[in-house]
Amino acid sequence: MKNPILLVLLLSTFSLQAQSFDFQYDHYSMNVEDLTVTGNFYKEVMGLKEIPHPTNAAGFRWFSIHGNTQLHLIKKETVAKASSKSVHLCLATKDLQKFITHLKNKDIPYW
């Protein structure tokens, strides 16, 4: 009977420790074939601020989303295309109507 109690105590301790790290979301990386077109979309349409890659390496474009959160675009020769919504980047705005107007002004389709 001591084993189930010990297991519960260990799991409870681990659960408490995992919550104590105060993680914050840092960045999202996305592989892209056309770094220029995709980067320009996030810069010009989405209005994200482009920030320098720490080593200025070719094949990367980095953007600031909010605070220290970033989007990293990484150029690859081929990128597997998936039609699943399981993997995605979701951005929220406090003024959705303003963003919809922005998309309409740029003739960007949305749904």
Secondary structure, 3 states (H helix, E strand, C coil): CHHHHHHHHHHHHHHHHHHCCCCCCCEEEEEECCHHHHHHHHHHHCCCEEECCCCCCCCEEEEEEECCEEEEEEECCCCCCCCCCCCCCCCCCCCHHHHHHHHHHCCCCCC
